[in-house]
Amino acid sequence: MKVQIAIENYNDLFSDFDIRSYSERYISSDFLNELRMRTYKVLNRKGIEITLVIPEGERDAEDERIIIKRLHDFFQIRRDRNIKKRNGILLKSIFLEVVGIGCMFVANFLSKYTIEYFKDFMLIPSWFFVWNGLEKYFDHRKILDKKIKYYSFISESRIRFESMQEDR
């Protein structure tokens, strides 16, 4: 499967405000949005090829090699960052669950040895922590799993440059 994106020059791939070399520049949000829109329908396919079509006079083999490496590195960094976020959410969720269950134990202990009012008071934060932990895990993890899938897909795809044909 081939996804083509036309660019006028290499700068279309990068932020207008970043003047560093191609190996360090920030990737343009316009380019990322266009890429996401074009690859969304083919996300489950294997062997995707992203072709960046550029006028013949603008091409430079060395710049293309650097840009392709930069794009692959960018997508791998994004994938790894989202994996770390997902793992962090798992740890936070487990922590909230443990705190909630701990509050329940305290509530049960207080109900046996003190006034019943303390049990009711302690059940409120215990349920809050339990449900908040579950919500954080299921809602946020689903979003991060989609991002990880997308960035894994894009980082594994082949990226290449192609000269623009005259009839376009």
LOGUNU-814621 format. One record per residue: residue number from 1; residue in one letter; x, z, y of N, C-alpha, C in turn. Coordinates in steps of 0.001 Angstrom, whole numbers, plus 524288, in hexadecimal, padded with zeros to 5 digits. Example, Ala and Ser with C-alpha at 12.3 -4.5 7.8 and 13.67 -1.06 7.14 Angstrom:
LOGUNU-814621
+-----+------+--------+-------+---------+---------+-------+----------+--------+-------+---------+
: pos : code : n_east :  n_up : n_north : ca_east : ca_up : ca_north : c_east :  c_up : c_north :
+-----+------+--------+-------+---------+---------+-------+----------+--------+-------+---------+
:   1 :    A :  83386 : 81E78 :   7E9C6 :   8300C : 81E78 :    7EE6C :  83390 : 81E78 :   7F31C :
:   2 :    S :  83232 : 81BA8 :   7F736 :   83566 : 81BE4 :    7FBDC :  83264 : 81EBE :   8001E :
+-----+------+--------+-------+---------+---------+-------+----------+--------+-------+---------+
end
This chain:
LOGUNU-814621
+-----+------+--------+-------+---------+---------+-------+----------+--------+-------+---------+
: pos : code : n_east :  n_up : n_north : ca_east : ca_up : ca_north : c_east :  c_up : c_north :
+-----+------+--------+-------+---------+---------+-------+----------+--------+-------+---------+
:   1 :    M :  8034D : 80000 :   7FB62 :   80000 : 80000 :    80000 :  80375 : 80000 :   804D8 :
:   2 :    K :  80223 : 7FCBB :   80894 :   8054E : 7FC1C :    80D43 :  80219 : 7FD9B :   81212 :
:   3 :    V :  8044C : 80113 :   81541 :   801EB : 8029C :    81A31 :  80578 : 80098 :   81E82 :
:   4 :    Q :  80357 : 7FD64 :   82203 :   80679 : 7FB2C :    8262D :  804E8 : 7FD77 :   82B71 :
:   5 :    I :  808D7 : 7FEAA :   82E93 :   80802 : 80083 :    833EA :  80B9D : 7FD5B :   83769 :
:   6 :    A :  80956 : 7FAE6 :   83B64 :   80C63 : 7F7C7 :    83F08 :  80E76 : 7FB3A :   84368 :
:   7 :    I :  81370 : 7FA7A :   8449D :   815DA : 7FD3E :    84902 :  818BA : 7F940 :   84C5B :
:   8 :    E :  8193A : 7FA5F :   85169 :   81C01 : 7F6D3 :    854EE :  821E5 : 7F7B8 :   854A8 :
:   9 :    N :  82362 : 7FCB3 :   853FE :   828E5 : 7FE05 :    85364 :  8292D : 80357 :   850B2 :
:  10 :    Y :  82DC6 : 8051A :   84F89 :   82E79 : 809FD :    84CA5 :  82C79 : 80EBB :   84FAD :
:  11 :    N :  82C7F : 80E63 :   854CE :   82AB3 : 812C7 :    85804 :  824F0 : 81400 :   85730 :
:  12 :    D :  821E2 : 81044 :   85531 :   81C55 : 81142 :    85414 :  81B97 : 81573 :   84FE6 :
:  13 :    L :  81F9A : 81662 :   84CCC :   81F4A : 81A3E :    84899 :  8206F : 81FC9 :   84A73 :
:  14 :    F :  8228E : 8203C :   84F26 :   82472 : 82548 :    85105 :  821D1 : 826D9 :   8561C :
:  15 :    S :  82244 : 82BCC :   8574E :   82015 : 82DEF :    85C1D :  822A3 : 82B6A :   860E6 :
:  16 :    D :  81F69 : 82A25 :   864C0 :   82163 : 827CD :    86999 :  824CF : 82B8F :   86CAE :
:  17 :    F :  82421 : 8308C :   86BD6 :   826D6 : 8347E :    86EEA :  82C00 : 83639 :   86C90 :
:  18 :    D :  82D28 : 8345A :   867F7 :   831E9 : 835F5 :    86535 :  835E2 : 83189 :   86583 :
:  19 :    I :  83A62 : 83287 :   867E1 :   83E46 : 82E63 :    868A9 :  842F5 : 82EDD :   864F9 :
:  20 :    R :  8428D : 8324F :   86127 :   846E9 : 832F7 :    85D7A :  84755 : 82E2F :   859F0 :
:  21 :    S :  84B12 : 82E53 :   85667 :   84BDE : 829F3 :    852CE :  84769 : 829C0 :   84ED4 :
:  22 :    Y :  846FC : 8254F :   84C2B :   842C4 : 8249A :    84859 :  842F5 : 828A9 :   843FB :
:  23 :    S :  84778 : 82AA3 :   842BF :   847F0 : 82E66 :    83E77 :  845EE : 833D4 :   83FEF :
:  24 :    E :  844E8 : 834C0 :   84505 :   8433A : 839E9 :    846C9 :  83DF2 : 839EE :   84993 :
:  25 :    R :  83C19 : 83587 :   84B33 :   8377E : 83547 :    84E8C :  8328B : 83718 :   84BC0 :
:  26 :    Y :  82EDD : 8390F :   84EF0 :   829C0 : 83A87 :    84CE7 :  8269D : 835A7 :   84BB1 :
:  27 :    I :  823B9 : 835DA :   8477A :   82068 : 8317B :    845F4 :  81B93 : 83177 :   8497F :
:  28 :    S :  819F3 : 82CE7 :   84B20 :   81582 : 82C55 :    84EA4 :  8106B : 82DF4 :   84BF8 :
:  29 :    S :  80D3F : 830ED :   84EBC :   8082B : 8327C :    84C8E :  8049D : 82DB8 :   84BF8 :
:  30 :    D :  8052D : 829CF :   84F5D :   8021A : 824FE :    84ECA :  80373 : 82239 :   849B3 :
:  31 :    F :  8087C : 821EE :   8488A :   80A21 : 81F82 :    843A3 :  80823 : 8229E :   83EF5 :
:  32 :    L :  8089A : 827C4 :   83F29 :   806CC : 82B0D :    83AD4 :  800ED : 82A82 :   839FC :
:  33 :    N :  7FDF1 : 82A4D :   83E3C :   7F846 : 8299A :    83DC9 :  7F6E9 : 8244B :   83B76 :
:  34 :    E :  7F998 : 82043 :   83D33 :   7F8A1 : 81B04 :    83B15 :  7FA07 : 81ACD :   83547 :
:  35 :    L :  7FE5C : 81D25 :   833E1 :   7FFFC : 81D3F :    82E6B :  7FC0D : 82035 :   82B14 :
:  36 :    R :  7FA36 : 824A2 :   82CFA :   7F657 : 827B6 :    82A17 :  7F153 : 8248A :   82953 :
:  37 :    M :  7EFA8 : 821EB :   82D71 :   7EAE4 : 81ED2 :    82D28 :  7EB76 : 81A52 :   8293A :
:  38 :    R :  7EFFD : 817DE :   82931 :   7F0DA : 81366 :    825BA :  7F1BA : 814F4 :   8200A :
:  39 :    T :  7F3CE : 81997 :   81F17 :   7F50C : 81B29 :    819B9 :  7F0E7 : 81EA9 :   81752 :
:  40 :    Y :  7ED0F : 82052 :   81A4F :   7E91C : 823FD :    81854 :  7E638 : 821D1 :   81398 :
:  41 :    K :  7E4E8 : 81CD6 :   813B1 :   7E1DB : 81A7C :    80F77 :  7E505 : 8198D :   80A83 :
:  42 :    V :  7EA24 : 8194A :   80AFA :   7ED74 : 81819 :    80674 :  7F091 : 81CD8 :   804A9 :
:  43 :    L :  7EED1 : 82174 :   80629 :   7F1C8 : 82641 :    80539 :  7F2CB : 82751 :   7FF74 :
:  44 :    N :  7EF7B : 8259A :   7FC02 :   7F01D : 826CD :    7F674 :  7F2F7 : 82289 :   7F36E :
:  45 :    R :  7F495 : 81E76 :   7F607 :   7F745 : 81A2B :    7F35E :  7FD1D : 81B3D :   7F314 :
:  46 :    K :  7FF89 : 818DA :   7EF52 :   8053C : 81943 :    7EEA8 :  807BF : 8143E :   7F0AE :
:  47 :    G :  80CA5 : 814AE :   7F213 :   80F94 : 81015 :    7F3AB :  80E05 : 80DED :   7F8F7 :
:  48 :    I :  80C9D : 8114B :   7FC8E :   80B1C : 80F81 :    801C1 :  80FF4 : 80DD7 :   804CA :
:  49 :    E :  80F6C : 809C1 :   807D7 :   813B2 : 807DD :    80B1A :  811CB : 807AE :   810BE :
:  50 :    I :  81494 : 80A67 :   81429 :   81351 : 80A60 :    819B6 :  816F7 : 80683 :   81C4B :
:  51 :    T :  814B1 : 8026B :   81E76 :   817C5 : 7FE55 :    820EC :  816EF : 7FE8D :   826C8 :
:  52 :    L :  81B29 : 7FF20 :   8299C :   81B07 : 7FF2F :    82F48 :  81CAA : 7F9C0 :   8311D :
:  53 :    V :  818F5 : 7F703 :   83371 :   819CC : 7F19A :    83505 :  81B9D : 7F18D :   83AB6 :
:  54 :    I :  82017 : 7EF04 :   83BAD :   82295 : 7EF14 :    840D1 :  82490 : 7E98C :   84217 :
:  55 :    P :  82478 : 7E807 :   84718 :   82689 : 7E2D5 :    8487F :  82C34 : 7E22D :   846B9 :
:  56 :    E :  82D79 : 7DD79 :   8450E :   832AC : 7DC4F :    842E8 :  83718 : 7DDD7 :   846A1 :
:  57 :    G :  8366D : 7DCE6 :   84B95 :   83A85 : 7DE00 :    84F64 :  83B88 : 7E3C8 :   85049 :
:  58 :    E :  837FA : 7E718 :   84EAE :   8387F : 7ECC0 :    84F68 :  83B16 : 7EF7D :   84AC9 :
:  59 :    R :  83BFA : 7ECB2 :   8469B :   83DE2 : 7EF2B :    841CC :  843B4 : 7F057 :   841F3 :
:  60 :    D :  8450F : 7F4CB :   83F83 :   84A80 : 7F66D :    83EEE :  84AD5 : 7F96B :   839C5 :
:  61 :    A :  84DCB : 7F754 :   83612 :   84E04 : 7F982 :    830C0 :  84FD3 : 7FF32 :   830B7 :
:  62 :    E :  853B1 : 80081 :   833E4 :   855B5 : 805E2 :    833FB :  85194 : 809A7 :   83627 :
:  63 :    D :  84EF4 : 8081D :   83A66 :   84AC7 : 80B64 :    83C91 :  84660 : 80C1D :   8389B :
:  64 :    E :  84519 : 80807 :   835CE :   840E1 : 80851 :    831E8 :  84246 : 80C24 :   82D91 :
:  65 :    R :  84726 : 80BFE :   82BD3 :   848DD : 80FA6 :    827C7 :  84851 : 8154F :   829AF :
:  66 :    I :  849FD : 8164C :   82E7F :   849A2 : 81B8E :    830C8 :  843EA : 81D32 :   8315F :
:  67 :    I :  840A5 : 819A0 :   83335 :   83B1C : 81ADE :    8341C :  83851 : 81BF7 :   82EF9 :
:  68 :    I :  8395A : 818DD :   82B0A :   836E0 : 819BF :    825F1 :  83866 : 81F1A :   823CE :
:  69 :    K :  83D65 : 82073 :   82435 :   83F1D : 825A4 :    82273 :  83C74 : 829E2 :   825AD :
:  70 :    R :  83C1B : 82927 :   82ACB :   83996 : 82CFA :    82E44 :  833DA : 82DC3 :   82CD5 :
:  71 :    L :  83120 : 8297F :   82BC8 :   82B95 : 829E6 :    82A53 :  82AEB : 82CCD :   82525 :
:  72 :    H :  82E18 : 82B63 :   82143 :   82DC1 : 82E1E :    81C35 :  82EF7 : 833EA :   81CD6 :
:  73 :    D :  83310 : 83526 :   81FC8 :   8346E : 83AA4 :    820B0 :  82FFD : 83D8A :   8237B :
:  74 :    F :  82DB4 : 83B0A :   82759 :   82964 : 83D68 :    82A49 :  824DB : 83ED6 :   826A6 :
:  75 :    F :  82352 : 83B30 :   82352 :   81EE6 : 83C2A :    81FD8 :  82039 : 84045 :   81BB8 :
:  76 :    Q :  824FB : 84063 :   819DA :   8268F : 84465 :    8161A :  826B0 : 849C5 :   818AA :
:  77 :    I :  8288B : 84A09 :   81D7C :   82895 : 84F0A :    82054 :  8230B : 850F6 :   82127 :
:  78 :    R :  81F85 : 84D7A :   82296 :   81A0C : 84EFC :    82352 :  817A3 : 850EF :   81E3E :
:  79 :    R :  818D4 : 84E3C :   819EF :   816CE : 84FEA :    814D9 :  818E3 : 85558 :   8137B :
:  80 :    D :  81DF8 : 85620 :   81417 :   8205D : 85B2A :    812D1 :  81E44 : 85F85 :   8164B :
:  81 :    R :  81D72 : 85E64 :   81B4D :   81B64 : 86254 :    81EE8 :  815D9 : 863F7 :   81D4D :
:  82 :    N :  812B8 : 86034 :   81BA8 :   80D6B : 86189 :    81A02 :  80D5B : 8646B :   814D0 :
:  83 :    I :  8110A : 86356 :   81169 :   8117A : 8664C :    80C86 :  812D6 : 86BFD :   80DC1 :
:  84 :    K :  8166F : 86CD1 :   81183 :   817CF : 87226 :    81314 :  8131C : 874EA :   81583 :
:  85 :    K :  81028 : 87223 :   818B6 :   80B77 : 87475 :    81B0E :  80794 : 87607 :   816CC :
:  86 :    R :  806E5 : 87290 :   812E5 :   8033A : 873BD :    80EAC :  804FA : 87893 :   80BA9 :
:  87 :    N :  80A05 : 8790B :   80AA2 :   80C0B : 87DA3 :    807EC :  80B5F : 88287 :   80B3A :
:  88 :    G :  80C2A : 88206 :   8105E :   80B55 : 88668 :    813E9 :  805B2 : 88830 :   81400 :
:  89 :    I :  80225 : 88479 :   813DE :   7FC94 : 885D8 :    813C1 :  7FB44 : 888A4 :   80EB3 :
:  90 :    L :  7FD93 : 886FF :   80A69 :   7FCB1 : 889A8 :    80573 :  7FE72 : 88F56 :   805CF :
:  91 :    L :  80314 : 8903E :   80804 :   80505 : 8959B :    80880 :  8019C : 898DE :   80C2A :
:  92 :    K :  7FFF4 : 896A2 :   81086 :   7FC87 : 89973 :    81427 :  7F754 : 89AB6 :   81194 :
:  93 :    S :  7F54A : 89702 :   80E9D :   7F054 : 897E1 :    80BEC :  7F0CB : 89C42 :   807EC :
:  94 :    I :  7F501 : 89C31 :   804F7 :   7F5DB : 8A05D :    8011C :  7F655 : 8A59E :   803DE :
:  95 :    F :  7F932 : 8A5C7 :   8083D :   7F9C0 : 8AA97 :    80B3C :  7F467 : 8AC93 :   80D0F :
:  96 :    L :  7F132 : 8A91D :   80F33 :   7EC01 : 8AAB7 :    8110B :  7E8A0 : 8ACAD :   80C85 :
:  97 :    E :  7E900 : 8AA1F :   80815 :   7E60A : 8ABCC :    8037B :  7E7C5 : 8B141 :   801BF :
:  98 :    V :  7ECDD : 8B229 :   801A6 :   7EEEC : 8B740 :    80000 :  7ED2D : 8BB7B :   803CC :
:  99 :    V :  7ED5D : 8BA5D :   808DE :   7EB9A : 8BE2F :    80CC5 :  7E5C8 : 8BF4B :   80C0C :
: 100 :    G :  7E2B4 : 8BB3F :   80B34 :   7DD16 : 8BBF2 :    80A5F :  7DBDC : 8BF2F :   80589 :
: 101 :    I :  7DE85 : 8BE04 :   8014C :   7DDA5 : 8C101 :    7FC78 :  7DF90 : 8C699 :   7FD29 :
: 102 :    G :  7E3F2 : 8C735 :   80003 :   7E5DD : 8CC7B :    8012F :  7E1DD : 8CF99 :   8044C :
: 103 :    C :  7DF68 : 8CD1D :   80822 :   7DB44 : 8CFBD :    80B2A :  7D6B7 : 8D156 :   807A8 :
: 104 :    M :  7D57A : 8CE16 :   803CF :   7D13F : 8CF70 :    8002B :  7D2A4 : 8D43D :   7FCF8 :
: 105 :    F :  7D784 : 8D479 :   7FB26 :   7D930 : 8D918 :    7F838 :  7D8F6 : 8DDF8 :   7FB9B :
: 106 :    V :  7DAAC : 8DD7A :   80077 :   7DA69 : 8E1EB :    80418 :  7D4B7 : 8E382 :   804F1 :
: 107 :    A :  7D147 : 8DFAF :   80573 :   7CBBB : 8E0D3 :    80635 :  7C987 : 8E3C0 :   80185 :
: 108 :    N :  7CAD8 : 8E204 :   7FCD2 :   7C8FD : 8E4BA :    7F821 :  7CB3D : 8EA39 :   7F7B8 :
: 109 :    F :  7D03B : 8EAC5 :   7F8FC :   7D2A6 : 8EFEE :    7F8E4 :  7CFFD : 8F393 :   7FCCB :
: 110 :    L :  7CF1A : 8F1A7 :   80188 :   7CC9F : 8F4E6 :    80592 :  7C705 : 8F663 :   8041C :
: 111 :    S :  7C457 : 8F2EA :   80163 :   7BEEC : 8F42A :    7FFFB :  7BEA3 : 8F87B :   7FBDB :
: 112 :    K :  7C2AF : 8F8FD :   7F8AF :   7C2B7 : 8FD15 :    7F4B0 :  7C41F : 90265 :   7F6F2 :
: 113 :    Y :  7C7A1 : 9026E :   7FAD6 :   7C9AB : 90768 :    7FCB1 :  7C809 : 908DB :   80242 :
: 114 :    T :  7C57D : 90569 :   804F4 :   7C3D4 : 9069E :    80A4A :  7BE40 : 904B6 :   80B1E :
: 115 :    I :  7BCEE : 90427 :   80FEA :   7B7A3 : 90284 :    81158 :  7B6DA : 8FCBB :   8101B :
: 116 :    E :  7B22A : 8FB66 :   80E76 :   7B0C5 : 8F609 :    80D11 :  7B189 : 8F23D :   811A7 :
: 117 :    Y :  7B129 : 8F438 :   81658 :   7B1B2 : 8F106 :    81B10 :  7B6F0 : 8EE2B :   81B31 :
: 118 :    F :  7BB2B : 8F09E :   81964 :   7C049 : 8EE2D :    81969 :  7C07A : 8E972 :   815C0 :
: 119 :    K :  7BD9F : 8E9D3 :   8117E :   7BD75 : 8E56B :    80DDC :  7BB0A : 8E0B3 :   81087 :
: 120 :    D :  7B6A8 : 8E17E :   81315 :   7B417 : 8DD28 :    815C6 :  7B78C : 8DAF9 :   81A1A :
: 121 :    F :  7BA35 : 8DE6C :   81CCA :   7BDB0 : 8DCC1 :    82100 :  7C23B : 8D978 :   81EE9 :
: 122 :    M :  7C478 : 8DAEE :   81A89 :   7C8F6 : 8D82D :    81857 :  7C774 : 8D30F :   81594 :
: 123 :    L :  7C278 : 8D287 :   81410 :   7C0DE : 8CDB3 :    81182 :  7C0C8 : 8C917 :   81549 :
: 124 :    I :  7BFE4 : 8CA2F :   81A40 :   7BFB5 : 8C5F5 :    81E21 :  7C4F9 : 8C326 :   81E79 :
: 125 :    P :  7C94E : 8C5F5 :   81F7D :   7CE4E : 8C316 :    81FB4 :  7CFEE : 8C0E4 :   81A6B :
: 126 :    S :  7CE6A : 8C377 :   81628 :   7D001 : 8C16D :    8110B :  7CD86 : 8BC12 :   81017 :
: 127 :    W :  7C88A : 8BB8E :   81145 :   7C5FF : 8B675 :    8108C :  7C820 : 8B26F :   81464 :
: 128 :    F :  7C951 : 8B424 :   8191D :   7CB9C : 8B08F :    81CF3 :  7D0BE : 8AE56 :   81AE2 :
: 129 :    F :  7D435 : 8B1A9 :   81904 :   7D948 : 8AFD1 :    8171E :  7D8B5 : 8AC55 :   8124E :
: 130 :    V :  7D53B : 8ADCD :   80EBF :   7D47B : 8AAAC :    80A05 :  7D279 : 8A53F :   80B6B :
: 131 :    W :  7CE48 : 8A4F8 :   80E87 :   7CC00 : 89FE1 :    80FD6 :  7CF8E : 89CBC :   81365 :
: 132 :    N :  7D240 : 89F3B :   816FC :   7D5DB : 89C76 :    81A6A :  7DA59 : 89A20 :   81743 :
: 133 :    G :  7DC4E : 89CFE :   81373 :   7E072 : 89AF7 :    81017 :  7DEAE : 89642 :   80CF2 :
: 134 :    L :  7D9EE : 89691 :   80ACD :   7D7D9 : 89227 :    807D0 :  7D6EF : 88D64 :   80B4E :
: 135 :    E :  7D4C6 : 88E5F :   80FED :   7D3D1 : 88A0B :    81388 :  7D8E7 : 8876D :   81521 :
: 136 :    K :  7DCBB : 88A83 :   8167A :   7E1CD : 88865 :    81815 :  7E423 : 8851D :   813AE :
: 137 :    Y :  7E3C7 : 886F7 :   80EF5 :   7E60D : 8842B :    80A97 :  7E34B : 87EFA :   8099F :
: 138 :    F :  7DE16 : 87F1C :   80914 :   7DB47 : 87A65 :    8078B :  7DACB : 87670 :   80BFC :
: 139 :    D :  7D993 : 8781C :   810AF :   7D8E3 : 87472 :    814FD :  7DDFD : 87212 :   816CB :
: 140 :    H :  7E1D7 : 87544 :   817E0 :   7E6C6 : 8734D :    819E5 :  7E9D9 : 87052 :   815C0 :
: 141 :    R :  7E975 : 87218 :   810F9 :   7EC5F : 86F72 :    80CD4 :  7EA61 : 869DE :   80C03 :
: 142 :    K :  7E54B : 86927 :   80C69 :   7E308 : 863F6 :    80BB7 :  7E529 : 8602A :   80FD7 :
: 143 :    I :  7E581 : 861F0 :   814A9 :   7E78B : 85EB0 :    818E4 :  7ED4C : 85D6E :   817EE :
: 144 :    L :  7F04B : 8615A :   81681 :   7F5E2 : 86081 :    81594 :  7F6DE : 85D16 :   810CF :
: 145 :    D :  7F3A2 : 85D94 :   80CC6 :   7F43D : 85A3C :    80830 :  7F37E : 8547C :   8099E :
: 146 :    K :  7EFC2 : 8535A :   80D1A :   7EEF5 : 84DFA :    80EDE :  7F3B4 : 84BFA :   811D2 :
: 147 :    K :  7F5E6 : 84F4C :   81530 :   7FA91 : 84DB9 :    81821 :  7FF2E : 84CD8 :   8147F :
: 148 :    I :  7FFE0 : 85046 :   810B9 :   80437 : 84FC1 :    80D05 :  803A2 : 84AB9 :   809E6 :
: 149 :    K :  7FEEC : 84998 :   80833 :   7FDF6 : 844CC :    80542 :  7FF49 : 83FFE :   80897 :
: 150 :    Y :  7FD92 : 84008 :   80D83 :   7FE90 : 83B9E :    810FA :  80468 : 83AEB :   811F3 :
: 151 :    Y :  80717 : 83F18 :   8136C :   80CA8 : 83EA2 :    814A8 :  80FE7 : 83D66 :   80FCB :
: 152 :    S :  80E51 : 83F40 :   80B48 :   81109 : 83DCC :    8066B :  8105D : 837FF :   80566 :
: 153 :    F :  80BA0 : 83626 :   8061D :   80A65 : 830A0 :    80553 :  80DAB : 82D2A :   808F5 :
: 154 :    I :  80DC4 : 82E8C :   80DF7 :   81097 : 82B60 :    811CD :  8167F : 82BC4 :   810F8 :
: 155 :    S :  81873 : 8305F :   80FB3 :   81E1E : 830F0 :    80F05 :  82013 : 82E08 :   80A2B :
: 156 :    E :  81CAD : 82D15 :   80668 :   81E31 : 82A3F :    801AF :  81D65 : 8245E :   8022B :
: 157 :    S :  81ABE : 822A4 :   80653 :   819D3 : 81D10 :    806E4 :  81EA7 : 81A40 :   808EC :
: 158 :    R :  81E9D : 81556 :   80806 :   822F8 : 8120C :    809D4 :  821CE : 8105D :   80F6C :
: 159 :    I :  8259A : 81104 :   812DD :   82504 : 80F5C :    81849 :  828F4 : 80AFF :   81942 :
: 160 :    R :  82715 : 806C3 :   81B9C :   82A9F : 80270 :    81CC4 :  828E5 : 7FFA4 :   821B9 :
: 161 :    F :  82C67 : 7FC9E :   823D9 :   82B54 : 7F990 :    8287B :  82AE8 : 7F3D5 :   826EE :
: 162 :    E :  827C6 : 7F0FF :   829E0 :   826FF : 7EB6B :    828D7 :  82693 : 7E8AE :   82E1A :
: 163 :    S :  82894 : 7E3F7 :   82E65 :   82840 : 7E0F0 :    83346 :  822BF : 7DEE8 :   83402 :
: 164 :    M :  8210D : 7DEE5 :   838E5 :   81BEB : 7DCE7 :    83A41 :  81BFE : 7D6F7 :   839D8 :
: 165 :    Q :  817F6 : 7D4D1 :   8375F :   8179B : 7CF2B :    836D6 :  815B0 : 7CCD8 :   83BF4 :
: 166 :    E :  81727 : 7C80A :   83D0C :   815E7 : 7C573 :    84200 :  81012 : 7C480 :   842D0 :
: 167 :    D :  80D03 : 7C3E4 :   83EA2 :   80772 : 7C298 :    83F36 :  80411 : 7C757 :   8409E :
: 168 :    R :  8063C : 7CBE2 :   8414C :   80328 : 7D087 :    84280 :  80233 : 7D0F2 :   8483A :
+-----+------+--------+-------+---------+---------+-------+----------+--------+-------+---------+
end
